Amino acid sequence: MMLRLLLGLFTLFLVCSCQDYEEKERVIGYKGKARVNPFLAFEKFVGEYKGSDMITARSWRVMDGGDAVLILSVDMLTTKEHVARVGQWVSDGGHAIFLIDHAESRGSDWLDNEEHPVVSEPLKKFFEEAGISVTDAEKEQDFNTVTLEEETFGVRMRSRTSMSYQDQKNQGLVNAEWGDGFITIISDARMLRNRFIDEQQHADVVARLLDWSRAGRVIMMRGVGISFFGLLWEKSWMVLVSGGLLLLVWLLRHMPRFGPIDGEARQTQMRAYDHHLEMIGDFHWRLDRGASLLQPLRQELQELCHQWQVKTGRLDEGLFDVMAAQSGIPAERVQRAITEHRASDSLVFSRAVADLQQIRKAFL
């Protein structure tokens, strides 16, 4: 009982001795998809507002009548050809939205260390033809309001670039007509990024820009690099398909096949006895150059010669001398035919066989 009382008093002492603490909030950024895609909230907003998901293009895309809005950074258009294609598409009723600062997808919403993009001369000339003047200053300036169709919206923008169009001077966002379509330039793209799209009236500005566009797809272009194989497929797909089919046919005709083509059992041809005998002789010749073939014949000759000597009573004479006298072959050749272990070539082997055959006939 005393132990429990002491533990309770000790716990109460610890609780009473605790001091007040201070909560601090530290920003660590986004996680998941929002961390790798700074325009994720903008994409979801477009999907809900337009009723269709926004398309992200990582290479040059040929725009058509089914595309309504094209969103891209100004540093993506550096050639006259790309600028001319976008201008033609806008004049046919498209809506191009150009982003200047903070348009890079690899940038962070929590850091402000991005480089200021440079508007290329072909694109700057295109803006001038539309009546838009783009000016770069040495220092950044704040834009707290933008005007669209005589309606003012509160925004939070900061950029070194300002635009002028008609009676609108030193603006952070301008909208101009070009043919049947519209051109919009936004100096600070942070109003479309995850961290800032819900601030001020940024969402209202985006909704008003989308209202000006026709029905169709909304595309955000992340790159304009032209793939060589993509260009070949676009311009010469029939040639590529024909070449692929021709290559496939050639491979089917020339590639080795493993096993029979059909399931029929092939009939084996009977080989003649002399063919088998020739194969056996070739095997022994390669193995020991005919020594195993000559051995049975040599043993038979020795037995025949010994029997002849027993019958004639001439056992005291030499074996090679008897064979030479009976066959008429010189004694040196008889000795070589009987004792030579391996023939040096086929000619020597044939001569030895011929001599042995002649000696055998002499004792029969």
C-alpha positions as CSV (number, residue, x, y, z in Angstrom):
1,M,0.0,0.0,0.0
2,M,2.8,2.4,0.9
3,L,4.6,1.5,-2.4
4,R,1.5,2.5,-4.5
5,L,1.1,5.7,-2.6
6,L,4.8,6.6,-3.3
7,L,4.4,5.9,-7.0
8,G,1.2,8.0,-7.2
9,L,3.0,10.9,-5.4
10,F,5.9,10.6,-7.8
11,T,3.7,10.6,-10.9
12,L,1.8,13.7,-9.5
13,F,5.1,15.4,-9.0
14,L,6.2,14.8,-12.6
15,V,2.9,16.0,-14.0
16,C,3.0,19.2,-11.9
17,S,6.6,19.9,-12.9
18,C,5.9,19.9,-16.7
19,Q,6.4,23.3,-18.2
20,D,4.4,24.9,-21.0
21,Y,5.5,24.1,-24.6
22,E,5.4,26.1,-27.7
23,E,4.1,24.7,-31.1
24,K,6.0,25.8,-34.2
25,E,4.9,25.1,-37.7
26,R,7.6,24.3,-40.3
27,V,6.9,24.2,-44.0
28,I,8.4,21.1,-45.6
29,G,6.6,21.3,-48.9
30,Y,4.2,18.9,-50.7
31,K,4.4,15.1,-50.9
32,G,3.3,12.6,-53.4
33,K,2.0,13.7,-56.8
34,A,1.9,17.4,-55.7
35,R,5.7,17.2,-55.0
36,V,6.6,16.2,-58.6
37,N,3.8,18.1,-60.3
38,P,3.5,21.7,-59.3
39,F,0.5,22.2,-61.5
40,L,-1.5,19.3,-60.1
41,A,-4.2,21.5,-58.5
42,F,-4.5,23.4,-61.8
43,E,-5.0,20.2,-63.7
44,K,-7.7,19.1,-61.3
45,F,-9.4,22.5,-61.5
46,V,-9.4,22.3,-65.3
47,G,-10.8,18.8,-65.2
48,E,-13.7,19.8,-63.0
49,Y,-14.4,23.1,-64.8
50,K,-14.2,21.8,-68.4
51,G,-15.5,18.3,-67.7
52,S,-12.4,16.6,-69.2
53,D,-8.9,15.9,-68.0
54,M,-6.0,18.2,-69.0
55,I,-3.4,16.6,-71.3
56,T,0.3,16.9,-70.6
57,A,2.5,16.8,-73.7
58,R,6.3,16.3,-73.2
59,S,7.2,16.7,-76.9
60,W,5.9,18.8,-79.8
61,R,2.3,18.1,-80.5
62,V,0.5,19.0,-83.8
63,M,-2.5,20.9,-82.8
64,D,-5.9,20.4,-84.5
65,G,-9.4,21.6,-84.3
66,G,-10.2,19.4,-81.3
67,D,-7.7,21.3,-79.1
68,A,-9.1,24.3,-77.4
69,V,-6.3,25.7,-75.0
70,L,-2.6,25.4,-75.3
71,I,-0.5,26.3,-72.2
72,L,3.3,26.5,-72.6
73,S,6.4,28.4,-71.4
74,V,7.8,31.2,-73.7
75,D,11.2,29.5,-73.8
76,M,9.8,26.5,-75.6
77,L,9.2,28.4,-78.8
78,T,12.6,29.4,-80.3
79,T,12.1,28.8,-84.0
80,K,10.1,30.5,-86.6
81,E,8.5,27.2,-87.6
82,H,7.1,26.5,-84.2
83,V,5.9,30.1,-83.7
84,A,4.2,30.0,-87.1
85,R,2.4,26.7,-86.4
86,V,1.1,28.0,-83.0
87,G,0.1,31.3,-84.7
88,Q,-1.8,29.5,-87.4
89,W,-3.6,27.3,-84.9
90,V,-4.6,30.3,-82.8
91,S,-5.9,32.1,-85.9
92,D,-8.2,29.1,-86.6
93,G,-9.9,29.6,-83.2
94,G,-7.4,28.2,-80.6
95,H,-6.4,29.9,-77.3
96,A,-2.6,30.0,-76.5
97,I,-1.6,30.9,-73.0
98,F,2.1,31.8,-72.7
99,L,3.8,31.6,-69.3
100,I,7.0,33.5,-68.5
101,D,8.4,33.3,-64.9
102,H,8.0,30.2,-62.7
103,A,6.7,28.0,-65.6
104,E,9.2,25.2,-65.1
105,S,7.7,22.0,-63.8
106,R,10.9,21.1,-62.0
107,G,10.8,24.2,-59.9
108,S,9.7,24.3,-56.3
109,D,6.8,26.4,-54.9
110,W,8.8,26.9,-51.7
111,L,12.0,28.3,-53.4
112,D,12.4,31.4,-55.5
113,N,15.6,30.6,-57.3
114,E,14.4,30.1,-60.9
115,E,16.1,31.8,-63.8
116,H,14.2,34.4,-65.8
117,P,13.4,33.0,-69.2
118,V,14.2,34.9,-72.4
119,V,11.6,35.5,-75.0
120,S,13.0,34.5,-78.4
121,E,13.0,37.0,-81.3
122,P,10.5,35.0,-83.4
123,L,8.1,34.9,-80.5
124,K,8.6,38.5,-79.6
125,K,7.9,39.5,-83.2
126,F,4.7,37.4,-83.1
127,F,3.6,39.3,-80.0
128,E,4.3,42.6,-81.7
129,E,2.2,41.6,-84.6
130,A,-0.6,40.9,-82.2
131,G,-0.1,44.4,-80.7
132,I,1.5,43.2,-77.4
133,S,4.7,44.9,-76.2
134,V,6.8,42.8,-73.9
135,T,9.3,44.6,-71.7
136,D,11.9,43.3,-69.2
137,A,13.1,45.3,-66.2
138,E,16.2,44.9,-64.1
139,K,14.2,44.4,-60.9
140,E,11.0,42.5,-60.2
141,Q,7.8,44.3,-59.6
142,D,4.5,43.4,-58.0
143,F,1.2,43.1,-59.8
144,N,-1.7,43.2,-57.5
145,T,-4.6,43.4,-60.0
146,V,-5.3,42.2,-63.6
147,T,-8.0,43.5,-65.9
148,L,-10.0,41.2,-68.1
149,E,-12.9,42.7,-70.2
150,E,-13.0,45.8,-68.0
151,E,-13.3,43.5,-64.9
152,T,-10.6,43.8,-62.2
153,F,-9.3,40.7,-60.3
154,G,-7.0,40.7,-57.3
155,V,-3.9,38.7,-57.8
156,R,-0.5,38.1,-56.3
157,M,2.1,38.2,-59.1
158,R,5.8,39.2,-59.1
159,S,7.9,39.3,-62.3
160,R,10.6,41.3,-64.2
161,T,8.4,41.2,-67.3
162,S,5.5,43.5,-68.0
163,M,3.2,43.8,-71.0
164,S,1.3,46.6,-72.7
165,Y,-1.7,46.1,-75.0
166,Q,-3.8,49.0,-76.4
167,D,-4.7,51.2,-73.4
168,Q,-3.4,48.7,-70.8
169,K,0.1,49.7,-69.7
170,N,2.5,47.8,-67.5
171,Q,0.4,44.8,-67.0
172,G,1.2,41.3,-65.6
173,L,-1.4,39.6,-67.7
174,V,-2.7,40.6,-71.1
175,N,-5.2,39.0,-73.5
176,A,-5.4,39.8,-77.2
177,E,-7.3,38.6,-80.2
178,W,-5.5,36.9,-83.1
179,G,-7.7,35.8,-85.9
180,D,-10.5,33.7,-84.5
181,G,-8.6,32.9,-81.4
182,F,-6.9,34.5,-78.4
183,I,-3.4,35.0,-77.1
184,T,-2.8,35.3,-73.3
185,I,0.5,36.1,-71.7
186,I,1.0,35.6,-68.0
187,S,4.2,37.1,-66.6
188,D,4.1,35.1,-63.3
189,A,2.9,31.4,-63.6
190,R,2.8,31.0,-59.9
191,M,-0.9,31.8,-60.0
192,L,-1.4,28.4,-61.6
193,R,0.8,26.4,-59.2
194,N,-0.3,24.3,-56.2
195,R,0.7,26.8,-53.5
196,F,-0.8,29.9,-55.0
197,I,-3.8,28.9,-57.1
198,D,-6.2,29.3,-54.1
199,E,-4.9,32.8,-53.2
200,Q,-6.6,36.1,-54.0
201,Q,-8.8,35.6,-57.2
202,H,-6.4,33.3,-59.1
203,A,-9.0,30.6,-59.6
204,D,-11.5,33.2,-61.0
205,V,-8.9,34.5,-63.5
206,V,-8.3,30.9,-64.7
207,A,-12.0,30.3,-65.0
208,R,-12.4,33.5,-67.1
209,L,-9.6,32.4,-69.4
210,L,-11.1,29.0,-69.9
211,D,-14.5,30.7,-70.7
212,W,-12.9,32.4,-73.7
213,S,-11.8,29.2,-75.2
214,R,-13.9,27.0,-77.5
215,A,-15.0,23.4,-76.6
216,G,-12.1,21.0,-76.8
217,R,-9.0,19.6,-75.1
218,V,-6.8,21.6,-72.8
219,I,-3.1,20.8,-73.3
220,M,-0.1,21.8,-71.2
221,M,3.1,21.4,-73.3
222,R,6.2,20.6,-71.2
223,G,8.6,20.3,-74.2
224,V,8.8,20.9,-77.9
225,G,11.5,18.5,-78.8
226,I,10.8,16.7,-82.1
227,S,11.5,13.0,-82.2
228,F,13.2,11.7,-85.3
229,F,11.3,8.5,-85.3
230,G,8.1,10.3,-84.4
231,L,8.6,12.5,-87.5
232,L,9.2,9.5,-89.6
233,W,6.0,7.8,-88.4
234,E,4.0,11.0,-89.0
235,K,5.3,11.6,-92.5
236,S,6.2,8.1,-93.8
237,W,4.2,5.6,-91.8
238,M,3.2,3.6,-94.9
239,V,6.8,3.1,-95.9
240,L,7.8,2.0,-92.4
241,V,4.9,-0.5,-92.2
242,S,5.8,-1.9,-95.7
243,G,9.5,-2.2,-94.8
244,G,8.6,-3.9,-91.5
245,L,6.4,-6.5,-93.3
246,L,9.1,-7.1,-96.0
247,L,11.7,-7.6,-93.2
248,L,9.4,-10.1,-91.4
249,V,8.9,-12.1,-94.6
250,W,12.6,-12.2,-95.3
251,L,13.3,-13.4,-91.8
252,L,10.7,-16.1,-92.0
253,R,12.3,-17.4,-95.2
254,H,15.9,-17.3,-94.1
255,M,16.0,-17.9,-90.4
256,P,17.0,-21.5,-89.5
257,R,14.2,-23.8,-88.4
258,F,14.6,-26.3,-85.6
259,G,12.9,-29.6,-86.1
260,P,10.7,-30.9,-88.9
261,I,8.2,-28.5,-90.5
262,D,5.4,-31.0,-90.4
263,G,4.6,-34.0,-88.2
264,E,5.3,-36.7,-90.8
265,A,8.0,-39.2,-89.9
266,R,10.8,-39.1,-92.4
267,Q,11.7,-42.4,-94.0
268,T,15.3,-43.5,-93.3
269,Q,17.3,-44.8,-96.3
270,M,18.9,-48.2,-95.9
271,R,22.7,-48.0,-96.2
272,A,24.7,-50.7,-98.0
273,Y,27.1,-53.0,-96.3
274,D,30.1,-51.5,-98.1
275,H,29.1,-48.1,-96.8
276,H,29.1,-49.4,-93.2
277,L,32.4,-51.1,-93.8
278,E,33.9,-47.9,-95.1
279,M,32.7,-45.9,-92.1
280,I,34.2,-48.5,-89.7
281,G,37.5,-48.4,-91.5
282,D,37.5,-44.7,-91.4
283,F,36.9,-44.7,-87.7
284,H,39.7,-47.1,-87.0
285,W,42.1,-45.2,-89.3
286,R,41.4,-42.0,-87.4
287,L,41.8,-43.8,-84.1
288,D,45.1,-45.8,-84.6
289,R,45.9,-45.5,-88.3
290,G,44.7,-49.1,-89.1
291,A,46.8,-51.0,-86.4
292,S,43.7,-52.7,-85.0
293,L,42.6,-53.7,-88.6
294,L,46.0,-55.4,-89.4
295,Q,46.3,-57.2,-86.1
296,P,43.9,-60.1,-86.8
297,L,45.4,-60.7,-90.3
298,R,48.9,-60.8,-88.8
299,Q,48.0,-63.3,-86.1
300,E,46.4,-65.6,-88.8
301,L,49.6,-65.4,-90.9
302,Q,51.8,-66.3,-88.0
303,E,49.6,-69.4,-87.2
304,L,49.6,-70.5,-90.9
305,C,53.3,-70.1,-91.2
306,H,53.9,-72.1,-87.9
307,Q,51.6,-74.9,-89.1
308,W,53.5,-75.1,-92.4
309,Q,56.8,-75.3,-90.6
310,V,55.5,-78.1,-88.4
311,K,54.3,-80.1,-91.5
312,T,57.5,-79.6,-93.4
313,G,59.9,-80.0,-90.5
314,R,61.5,-76.6,-91.0
315,L,61.0,-75.1,-87.5
316,D,64.6,-74.1,-87.3
317,E,64.2,-71.5,-90.0
318,G,63.2,-67.9,-89.3
319,L,59.5,-66.8,-89.5
320,F,60.2,-63.8,-91.9
321,D,62.6,-65.9,-94.1
322,V,59.9,-68.6,-94.5
323,M,57.2,-66.1,-95.4
324,A,59.6,-64.3,-97.9
325,A,60.5,-67.6,-99.5
326,Q,57.0,-68.8,-99.9
327,S,55.4,-65.5,-101.1
328,G,58.3,-64.1,-103.2
329,I,58.3,-60.9,-101.3
330,P,61.6,-59.4,-100.0
331,A,62.2,-60.2,-96.3
332,E,62.4,-56.4,-95.4
333,R,58.9,-55.9,-96.7
334,V,57.6,-59.0,-94.9
335,Q,59.1,-57.8,-91.7
336,R,57.6,-54.3,-92.1
337,A,54.2,-55.7,-93.0
338,I,54.2,-57.9,-89.8
339,T,55.8,-55.6,-87.3
340,E,55.0,-52.0,-88.2
341,H,52.7,-50.7,-85.6
342,R,51.1,-47.6,-87.3
343,A,51.2,-46.7,-90.9
344,S,52.4,-43.3,-91.7
345,D,49.8,-42.7,-94.5
346,S,47.1,-44.6,-96.4
347,L,49.6,-45.6,-99.2
348,V,51.8,-47.5,-96.7
349,F,48.8,-49.1,-95.1
350,S,47.5,-50.3,-98.5
351,R,50.9,-51.8,-99.4
352,A,51.1,-53.6,-96.1
353,V,47.6,-55.1,-96.6
354,A,48.5,-56.2,-100.1
355,D,51.7,-57.9,-98.8
356,L,49.8,-59.7,-96.0
357,Q,47.2,-60.9,-98.5
358,Q,49.9,-62.3,-100.8
359,I,51.6,-64.0,-97.9
360,R,48.3,-65.5,-96.8
361,K,47.6,-66.9,-100.3
362,A,51.0,-68.6,-100.3
363,F,50.2,-70.7,-97.2
364,L,46.7,-71.7,-98.2
